[in-house]
Amino acid sequence: MYQRILVPVDGSATALQGLQQAIALARLSGGQLRLLHVTDELSAALALGSYAPVATDIFAVLHEAGQELLNQARAQAIDQGIAADVVLDEAPGRRLADAVLEQVRSWPADLIVLGTHGRRGVSRLLLGSDAEQVLRVAPVPVLLVRSADEPAPQA
């Protein structure tokens, strides 16, 4: 069964659902988690919008926010009796799939649990699909967790 579960987290509702699934799997298997957050300066800059001039050092803001996100996720796992460590990947311009692949190789993980935003159409074309890219490069099984708010695609 899965003993080493890699869980990328980005603060979204789907990532939180992925974390909960990973905790449940780790509880069943006696496994442990590695929580990964990859800073994304483009998304942060877009989110800050007109507030960007206020942030004197965007990288310091990203570091602090990423570390806080990881600390909260780790606390959730530990509160439920699951061992968890954290990795904050701060390489500018790095794609999630590349960071996940590096962690799978260096740690080494048995499973990746990833919340998916379920982007379709133009938003998928413009923003890409991190989940799809992880599926393409991962040398281990990947569990994609869809948002409860996201309707399942029609066949």
N, C-alpha and C positions, 0 to 999 in steps of 0.2 A: 504494500500500500504506500501511499505518498507520505514520506517522512520530512521532506524539505520542500516547502511550498513558497514560491515567489509571488508576491502580491504588489503590483504597481498601484499606487494611490495618487490621485490628483485633487482630492477634495470634493469631487462630484458625488451626486447621489448614487450613481451606478458604481463608482469605485467603493463606496461604503457598502453597497450590497455585495460586491465581490469580496470585500474584506470579511463580511459576516459568513459568506459561504466558505471561505478559506479557513476561518476559525472553526466552523462546524466540521470540516474535513480533518483538520489537525486534531480536533478533540477525538474523533473516531479512530484515527490512525496513531495517535500519540506523537504526532509530528510537530514541527516547528515552522515558524513563518520568517521570511525575510521580506520586509516592507521596503519598497523602492519608490522614490519620488524623483522625477526628472524635471529640473527647472526649465521653463519655457518662456524666455524673455519676450517673444512676440506676443503670446497670449496675455502676458502680464501687462505689456505696454498698451495693448488694445483695451484691456480691462481698466487700466488707470485713466486712459483717455486724457481729458483736460487736466487731470491731477498729476500727470507725469512730471511737470516742472517742480512740483512739491517734493518728489522723491529725488533727493540729491544723489543717491547711489542705488540704482535699480537692482544691482546685483546683491547688495546688502539686504534690500527689502525681500527679494526672491529667496535668499538664503534663510532669512528669519521665518518667512511664511512657510517654506518647505519643511524646515526643521520642526516648526510647531505642528504642522499637518502630520508628520511622521510620529511625533511624540504622542499626539492624540490617538492615532491608529494603534500604536504600540500599547498604550494604556488600555485600549479596548480589548486587545488580545490577552494581555496579562491579567486583566480583571476577570477573564473567563478561563484562566488557568493555562494559557497557551504561551510558550516561549516565543519571543519575537525579537529580532534585531532590525536595525534600520540602515538604509543607505540613501544618502542624498547625492544625486548625480547632477553636478553643476556645469557640465561641459556645454558652452554656448552653441546653439544650432544643432544639437544632437537630437536625433529622433528616438522616441521611446523604444522602438524595436531594437535599435542598436544597443541601448543601455540594458534592456532585458536580456538580449543574447549574451552580453558580457557577464551579467550576473549569473545566468544559467551555467555558463562555463566555469566561472571562478568559484562559485559557492559549493557545489553544483546542485541545482534544483531538480526535483522529480516531477514537478507540476507547476504550471503558471495559472493563476486565477486572475482574470481581468474583467473589470466592468466595461461594458460596451455601450456607447452612446447611441448606437443604431442610426447613424447618419445615413441619409439617402439623398439621391438626386444632386442638386447643385452644391449643397453644403458638404457632401462627401467629396465631390470633385474639387472644391476649393480648399477644404480643410484636410482631406485625406482620411484614411481610416487607420488609426494606430492599431486597433485590434486585428484588422486584416493583415497588416504588415507583420505583427507579432506571429500570427498563425503561419505566415509564409516562411519565417526564418527559424522558428522555435524547433529545437531538436528534442523537446519533451512535450507531453500532452499539454493542451491549453483548454481551460474551462472558461468560456465566455459567459458572463452574467449580464443579462439584459435588464434594463430598468423596469420596475413594476409598472411605471407610468407609460412605458413605450409599448404600443400595440405590436403584436407579433405580425410579421409580414404574411400577406396572403399568398397562397400557392397558386 
